[in-house]
Amino acid sequence: MMGVNTTGLAEIVFRGIGVPLVHGQVVSTCDELKLVKWYATHNRAPPPAE
């Protein structure tokens, strides 16, 4: 996954789990927390701010 910019990586991650945030869909707080935890665990960086 190295060499991929944050935006591209985020799109891949979101699409991979079926949560197209790039299209403006709202995610429940629970799913959002899970996504943030997964993102932080795998990338050691905060998710892109909205």
PyMOL Python script that loads the backbone (N, CA, C, O; Angstrom):
from pymol import cmd

cmd.read_pdbstr("""\
ATOM      1  N   MET A   1       0.832  -1.202   0.000  1.00  0.00           N
ATOM      2  CA  MET A   1       0.000   0.000   0.000  1.00  0.00           C
ATOM      3  C   MET A   1       0.872   1.260   0.000  1.00  0.00           C
ATOM      4  O   MET A   1       0.356   2.369  -0.142  1.00  0.00           O
ATOM      5  N   MET A   2       2.159   1.099   0.154  1.00  0.00           N
ATOM      6  CA  MET A   2       3.031   2.266   0.198  1.00  0.00           C
ATOM      7  C   MET A   2       3.066   2.944  -1.164  1.00  0.00           C
ATOM      8  O   MET A   2       2.995   2.278  -2.197  1.00  0.00           O
ATOM      9  N   GLY A   3       3.175   4.247  -1.166  1.00  0.00           N
ATOM     10  CA  GLY A   3       3.248   4.989  -2.411  1.00  0.00           C
ATOM     11  C   GLY A   3       1.899   5.495  -2.892  1.00  0.00           C
ATOM     12  O   GLY A   3       1.818   6.235  -3.872  1.00  0.00           O
ATOM     13  N   VAL A   4       0.839   5.091  -2.197  1.00  0.00           N
ATOM     14  CA  VAL A   4      -0.500   5.543  -2.585  1.00  0.00           C
ATOM     15  C   VAL A   4      -0.844   6.785  -1.779  1.00  0.00           C
ATOM     16  O   VAL A   4      -0.669   6.801  -0.561  1.00  0.00           O
ATOM     17  N   ASN A   5      -1.334   7.826  -2.446  1.00  0.00           N
ATOM     18  CA  ASN A   5      -1.656   9.051  -1.714  1.00  0.00           C
ATOM     19  C   ASN A   5      -2.863   8.825  -0.816  1.00  0.00           C
ATOM     20  O   ASN A   5      -3.627   7.883  -1.023  1.00  0.00           O
ATOM     21  N   THR A   6      -3.034   9.685   0.177  1.00  0.00           N
ATOM     22  CA  THR A   6      -4.092   9.503   1.172  1.00  0.00           C
ATOM     23  C   THR A   6      -5.473   9.464   0.545  1.00  0.00           C
ATOM     24  O   THR A   6      -6.304   8.635   0.917  1.00  0.00           O
ATOM     25  N   THR A   7      -5.721  10.354  -0.401  1.00  0.00           N
ATOM     26  CA  THR A   7      -7.049  10.414  -1.013  1.00  0.00           C
ATOM     27  C   THR A   7      -7.361   9.117  -1.738  1.00  0.00           C
ATOM     28  O   THR A   7      -8.450   8.565  -1.580  1.00  0.00           O
ATOM     29  N   GLY A   8      -6.422   8.627  -2.527  1.00  0.00           N
ATOM     30  CA  GLY A   8      -6.627   7.385  -3.265  1.00  0.00           C
ATOM     31  C   GLY A   8      -6.828   6.217  -2.320  1.00  0.00           C
ATOM     32  O   GLY A   8      -7.703   5.378  -2.535  1.00  0.00           O
ATOM     33  N   LEU A   9      -6.019   6.164  -1.276  1.00  0.00           N
ATOM     34  CA  LEU A   9      -6.123   5.085  -0.302  1.00  0.00           C
ATOM     35  C   LEU A   9      -7.472   5.113   0.389  1.00  0.00           C
ATOM     36  O   LEU A   9      -8.105   4.074   0.580  1.00  0.00           O
ATOM     37  N   ALA A  10      -7.910   6.312   0.763  1.00  0.00           N
ATOM     38  CA  ALA A  10      -9.199   6.442   1.438  1.00  0.00           C
ATOM     39  C   ALA A  10     -10.324   5.947   0.539  1.00  0.00           C
ATOM     40  O   ALA A  10     -11.233   5.257   1.000  1.00  0.00           O
ATOM     41  N   GLU A  11     -10.264   6.297  -0.740  1.00  0.00           N
ATOM     42  CA  GLU A  11     -11.306   5.867  -1.670  1.00  0.00           C
ATOM     43  C   GLU A  11     -11.320   4.350  -1.784  1.00  0.00           C
ATOM     44  O   GLU A  11     -12.387   3.738  -1.804  1.00  0.00           O
ATOM     45  N   ILE A  12     -10.144   3.743  -1.858  1.00  0.00           N
ATOM     46  CA  ILE A  12     -10.050   2.288  -1.959  1.00  0.00           C
ATOM     47  C   ILE A  12     -10.633   1.639  -0.712  1.00  0.00           C
ATOM     48  O   ILE A  12     -11.403   0.682  -0.803  1.00  0.00           O
ATOM     49  N   VAL A  13     -10.264   2.162   0.451  1.00  0.00           N
ATOM     50  CA  VAL A  13     -10.749   1.599   1.717  1.00  0.00           C
ATOM     51  C   VAL A  13     -12.256   1.728   1.819  1.00  0.00           C
ATOM     52  O   VAL A  13     -12.946   0.753   2.118  1.00  0.00           O
ATOM     53  N   PHE A  14     -12.776   2.937   1.568  1.00  0.00           N
ATOM     54  CA  PHE A  14     -14.208   3.170   1.701  1.00  0.00           C
ATOM     55  C   PHE A  14     -14.995   2.307   0.724  1.00  0.00           C
ATOM     56  O   PHE A  14     -16.004   1.709   1.099  1.00  0.00           O
ATOM     57  N   ARG A  15     -14.545   2.237  -0.519  1.00  0.00           N
ATOM     58  CA  ARG A  15     -15.253   1.441  -1.524  1.00  0.00           C
ATOM     59  C   ARG A  15     -15.154  -0.034  -1.202  1.00  0.00           C
ATOM     60  O   ARG A  15     -16.088  -0.799  -1.442  1.00  0.00           O
ATOM     61  N   GLY A  16     -14.009  -0.430  -0.655  1.00  0.00           N
ATOM     62  CA  GLY A  16     -13.793  -1.835  -0.332  1.00  0.00           C
ATOM     63  C   GLY A  16     -14.772  -2.356   0.708  1.00  0.00           C
ATOM     64  O   GLY A  16     -15.152  -3.527   0.671  1.00  0.00           O
ATOM     65  N   ILE A  17     -15.185  -1.493   1.644  1.00  0.00           N
ATOM     66  CA  ILE A  17     -16.118  -1.937   2.678  1.00  0.00           C
ATOM     67  C   ILE A  17     -17.534  -1.493   2.370  1.00  0.00           C
ATOM     68  O   ILE A  17     -18.431  -1.612   3.204  1.00  0.00           O
ATOM     69  N   GLY A  18     -17.726  -0.978   1.159  1.00  0.00           N
ATOM     70  CA  GLY A  18     -19.083  -0.615   0.750  1.00  0.00           C
ATOM     71  C   GLY A  18     -19.593   0.663   1.381  1.00  0.00           C
ATOM     72  O   GLY A  18     -20.799   0.822   1.569  1.00  0.00           O
ATOM     73  N   VAL A  19     -18.694   1.579   1.711  1.00  0.00           N
ATOM     74  CA  VAL A  19     -19.124   2.846   2.296  1.00  0.00           C
ATOM     75  C   VAL A  19     -18.576   3.990   1.442  1.00  0.00           C
ATOM     76  O   VAL A  19     -17.537   4.564   1.768  1.00  0.00           O
ATOM     77  N   PRO A  20     -19.266   4.321   0.358  1.00  0.00           N
ATOM     78  CA  PRO A  20     -18.794   5.360  -0.555  1.00  0.00           C
ATOM     79  C   PRO A  20     -18.929   6.768   0.017  1.00  0.00           C
ATOM     80  O   PRO A  20     -19.801   7.528  -0.403  1.00  0.00           O
ATOM     81  N   LEU A  21     -18.075   7.117   0.967  1.00  0.00           N
ATOM     82  CA  LEU A  21     -18.138   8.445   1.577  1.00  0.00           C
ATOM     83  C   LEU A  21     -17.880   9.527   0.534  1.00  0.00           C
ATOM     84  O   LEU A  21     -18.344  10.659   0.673  1.00  0.00           O
ATOM     85  N   VAL A  22     -17.139   9.169  -0.509  1.00  0.00           N
ATOM     86  CA  VAL A  22     -16.816  10.156  -1.534  1.00  0.00           C
ATOM     87  C   VAL A  22     -18.071  10.637  -2.236  1.00  0.00           C
ATOM     88  O   VAL A  22     -18.048  11.668  -2.908  1.00  0.00           O
ATOM     89  N   HIS A  23     -19.164   9.904  -2.090  1.00  0.00           N
ATOM     90  CA  HIS A  23     -20.421  10.296  -2.717  1.00  0.00           C
ATOM     91  C   HIS A  23     -21.325  11.043  -1.739  1.00  0.00           C
ATOM     92  O   HIS A  23     -22.469  11.360  -2.063  1.00  0.00           O
ATOM     93  N   GLY A  24     -20.808  11.323  -0.539  1.00  0.00           N
ATOM     94  CA  GLY A  24     -21.563  12.135   0.410  1.00  0.00           C
ATOM     95  C   GLY A  24     -22.550  11.359   1.256  1.00  0.00           C
ATOM     96  O   GLY A  24     -23.424  11.961   1.879  1.00  0.00           O
ATOM     97  N   GLN A  25     -22.437  10.041   1.297  1.00  0.00           N
ATOM     98  CA  GLN A  25     -23.365   9.276   2.127  1.00  0.00           C
ATOM     99  C   GLN A  25     -22.976   9.421   3.599  1.00  0.00           C
ATOM    100  O   GLN A  25     -21.801   9.547   3.942  1.00  0.00           O
ATOM    101  N   VAL A  26     -23.987   9.402   4.449  1.00  0.00           N
ATOM    102  CA  VAL A  26     -23.740   9.547   5.881  1.00  0.00           C
ATOM    103  C   VAL A  26     -23.493   8.176   6.511  1.00  0.00           C
ATOM    104  O   VAL A  26     -24.212   7.215   6.240  1.00  0.00           O
ATOM    105  N   VAL A  27     -22.477   8.107   7.346  1.00  0.00           N
ATOM    106  CA  VAL A  27     -22.154   6.856   8.021  1.00  0.00           C
ATOM    107  C   VAL A  27     -22.574   6.964   9.482  1.00  0.00           C
ATOM    108  O   VAL A  27     -22.410   8.011  10.109  1.00  0.00           O
ATOM    109  N   SER A  28     -23.104   5.901  10.004  1.00  0.00           N
ATOM    110  CA  SER A  28     -23.523   5.925  11.405  1.00  0.00           C
ATOM    111  C   SER A  28     -22.294   6.108  12.294  1.00  0.00           C
ATOM    112  O   SER A  28     -21.175   5.791  11.893  1.00  0.00           O
ATOM    113  N   THR A  29     -22.513   6.618  13.494  1.00  0.00           N
ATOM    114  CA  THR A  29     -21.402   6.871  14.407  1.00  0.00           C
ATOM    115  C   THR A  29     -20.616   5.595  14.682  1.00  0.00           C
ATOM    116  O   THR A  29     -19.387   5.623  14.736  1.00  0.00           O
ATOM    117  N   CYS A  30     -21.309   4.487  14.855  1.00  0.00           N
ATOM    118  CA  CYS A  30     -20.653   3.212  15.151  1.00  0.00           C
ATOM    119  C   CYS A  30     -19.721   2.821  14.011  1.00  0.00           C
ATOM    120  O   CYS A  30     -18.555   2.499  14.239  1.00  0.00           O
ATOM    121  N   ASP A  31     -20.232   2.849  12.789  1.00  0.00           N
ATOM    122  CA  ASP A  31     -19.412   2.488  11.637  1.00  0.00           C
ATOM    123  C   ASP A  31     -18.258   3.472  11.477  1.00  0.00           C
ATOM    124  O   ASP A  31     -17.150   3.089  11.102  1.00  0.00           O
ATOM    125  N   GLU A  32     -18.527   4.737  11.764  1.00  0.00           N
ATOM    126  CA  GLU A  32     -17.491   5.755  11.626  1.00  0.00           C
ATOM    127  C   GLU A  32     -16.339   5.456  12.584  1.00  0.00           C
ATOM    128  O   GLU A  32     -15.171   5.542  12.204  1.00  0.00           O
ATOM    129  N   LEU A  33     -16.672   5.106  13.819  1.00  0.00           N
ATOM    130  CA  LEU A  33     -15.634   4.799  14.799  1.00  0.00           C
ATOM    131  C   LEU A  33     -14.834   3.571  14.372  1.00  0.00           C
ATOM    132  O   LEU A  33     -13.611   3.541  14.511  1.00  0.00           O
ATOM    133  N   LYS A  34     -15.527   2.561  13.852  1.00  0.00           N
ATOM    134  CA  LYS A  34     -14.833   1.355  13.393  1.00  0.00           C
ATOM    135  C   LYS A  34     -13.874   1.705  12.259  1.00  0.00           C
ATOM    136  O   LYS A  34     -12.738   1.233  12.218  1.00  0.00           O
ATOM    137  N   LEU A  35     -14.356   2.546  11.336  1.00  0.00           N
ATOM    138  CA  LEU A  35     -13.539   2.937  10.190  1.00  0.00           C
ATOM    139  C   LEU A  35     -12.315   3.713  10.659  1.00  0.00           C
ATOM    140  O   LEU A  35     -11.205   3.486  10.177  1.00  0.00           O
ATOM    141  N   VAL A  36     -12.521   4.627  11.596  1.00  0.00           N
ATOM    142  CA  VAL A  36     -11.405   5.417  12.121  1.00  0.00           C
ATOM    143  C   VAL A  36     -10.387   4.507  12.794  1.00  0.00           C
ATOM    144  O   VAL A  36      -9.182   4.666  12.602  1.00  0.00           O
ATOM    145  N   LYS A  37     -10.877   3.546  13.588  1.00  0.00           N
ATOM    146  CA  LYS A  37      -9.969   2.620  14.269  1.00  0.00           C
ATOM    147  C   LYS A  37      -9.188   1.793  13.256  1.00  0.00           C
ATOM    148  O   LYS A  37      -7.976   1.622  13.386  1.00  0.00           O
ATOM    149  N   TRP A  38      -9.896   1.275  12.234  1.00  0.00           N
ATOM    150  CA  TRP A  38      -9.227   0.450  11.218  1.00  0.00           C
ATOM    151  C   TRP A  38      -8.183   1.279  10.494  1.00  0.00           C
ATOM    152  O   TRP A  38      -7.050   0.840  10.296  1.00  0.00           O
ATOM    153  N   TYR A  39      -8.582   2.493  10.098  1.00  0.00           N
ATOM    154  CA  TYR A  39      -7.683   3.381   9.349  1.00  0.00           C
ATOM    155  C   TYR A  39      -6.438   3.687  10.182  1.00  0.00           C
ATOM    156  O   TYR A  39      -5.315   3.616   9.684  1.00  0.00           O
ATOM    157  N   ALA A  40      -6.650   4.027  11.453  1.00  0.00           N
ATOM    158  CA  ALA A  40      -5.530   4.379  12.321  1.00  0.00           C
ATOM    159  C   ALA A  40      -4.613   3.177  12.531  1.00  0.00           C
ATOM    160  O   ALA A  40      -3.391   3.319  12.575  1.00  0.00           O
ATOM    161  N   THR A  41      -5.213   1.992  12.661  1.00  0.00           N
ATOM    162  CA  THR A  41      -4.426   0.786  12.905  1.00  0.00           C
ATOM    163  C   THR A  41      -3.572   0.419  11.698  1.00  0.00           C
ATOM    164  O   THR A  41      -2.414   0.029  11.850  1.00  0.00           O
ATOM    165  N   HIS A  42      -4.137   0.542  10.505  1.00  0.00           N
ATOM    166  CA  HIS A  42      -3.425   0.115   9.306  1.00  0.00           C
ATOM    167  C   HIS A  42      -2.533   1.195   8.704  1.00  0.00           C
ATOM    168  O   HIS A  42      -1.582   0.876   7.990  1.00  0.00           O
ATOM    169  N   ASN A  43      -2.818   2.456   8.975  1.00  0.00           N
ATOM    170  CA  ASN A  43      -2.055   3.526   8.334  1.00  0.00           C
ATOM    171  C   ASN A  43      -1.326   4.433   9.325  1.00  0.00           C
ATOM    172  O   ASN A  43      -0.496   5.251   8.929  1.00  0.00           O
ATOM    173  N   ARG A  44      -1.640   4.284  10.616  1.00  0.00           N
ATOM    174  CA  ARG A  44      -1.001   5.110  11.651  1.00  0.00           C
ATOM    175  C   ARG A  44      -1.126   6.589  11.318  1.00  0.00           C
ATOM    176  O   ARG A  44      -0.193   7.365  11.526  1.00  0.00           O
ATOM    177  N   ALA A  45      -2.289   6.970  10.799  1.00  0.00           N
ATOM    178  CA  ALA A  45      -2.538   8.372  10.460  1.00  0.00           C
ATOM    179  C   ALA A  45      -4.030   8.633  10.589  1.00  0.00           C
ATOM    180  O   ALA A  45      -4.836   7.740  10.330  1.00  0.00           O
ATOM    181  N   PRO A  46      -4.409   9.841  10.986  1.00  0.00           N
ATOM    182  CA  PRO A  46      -5.830  10.169  11.142  1.00  0.00           C
ATOM    183  C   PRO A  46      -6.530  10.192   9.795  1.00  0.00           C
ATOM    184  O   PRO A  46      -5.910  10.530   8.787  1.00  0.00           O
ATOM    185  N   PRO A  47      -7.811   9.840   9.756  1.00  0.00           N
ATOM    186  CA  PRO A  47      -8.573   9.873   8.507  1.00  0.00           C
ATOM    187  C   PRO A  47      -8.749  11.301   8.024  1.00  0.00           C
ATOM    188  O   PRO A  47      -8.677  12.235   8.823  1.00  0.00           O
ATOM    189  N   PRO A  48      -8.977  11.485   6.743  1.00  0.00           N
ATOM    190  CA  PRO A  48      -9.162  12.844   6.211  1.00  0.00           C
ATOM    191  C   PRO A  48     -10.340  13.541   6.867  1.00  0.00           C
ATOM    192  O   PRO A  48     -11.423  12.968   6.979  1.00  0.00           O
ATOM    193  N   ALA A  49     -10.132  14.773   7.299  1.00  0.00           N
ATOM    194  CA  ALA A  49     -11.209  15.512   7.963  1.00  0.00           C
ATOM    195  C   ALA A  49     -12.262  15.934   6.959  1.00  0.00           C
ATOM    196  O   ALA A  49     -11.961  16.213   5.798  1.00  0.00           O
ATOM    197  N   GLU A  50     -13.503  15.977   7.421  1.00  0.00           N
ATOM    198  CA  GLU A  50     -14.592  16.370   6.519  1.00  0.00           C
ATOM    199  C   GLU A  50     -14.749  17.885   6.543  1.00  0.00           C
ATOM    200  O   GLU A  50     -15.612  18.427   5.852  1.00  0.00           O
TER     201      GLU A  50
END
""", "prot")
cmd.dss("prot")
cmd.show_as("cartoon", "prot")
cmd.util.cbc("prot")
cmd.orient("prot")
